[in-house]
Amino acid sequence: TNHHPGNIRFRKEADKLKAWYYNVSKIEKYPYSKHLVQLVHSYGGRFLQKEQGTKSPGRWYEVEEERARKKASQALRENKKPSRTNASRVLRENKKRKKEIEQSPETSER
């Protein structure tokens, strides 16, 4: 499943946010993982899990929002520190994203 085009795109999107995610406090990390889930959903992506131990093992189903957010958080933590060359570039690119996250209606509801 790591080679699926949707998973590859998801990891690329997560990589774009890692520099920000790495440099904020634990409390501030929640909006970043939530934003990543919303971003995936915005282009038609889904978070799927393979069913096990049921009448139809092997079928894929879409997970609930909180499980998807936890998966996004996990992806943002992987290989914790972004490379130095990427970090400064990513930080510049993500200034706009940070403003979008802060102005997001979901963020203000928390």
Buried (B, 14 or more C-beta within 10 A) or exposed (E): EEEEEBBEBBEEBBBBBBBBBBEEEEEEBBBBBBBBBBBBEEEEBEBBEEEEEEEEEEEEEEBEEEEBBBBBBEBBBEEEEBEEEBBEEBBEBBEEBBEBBEEBEEBEEE
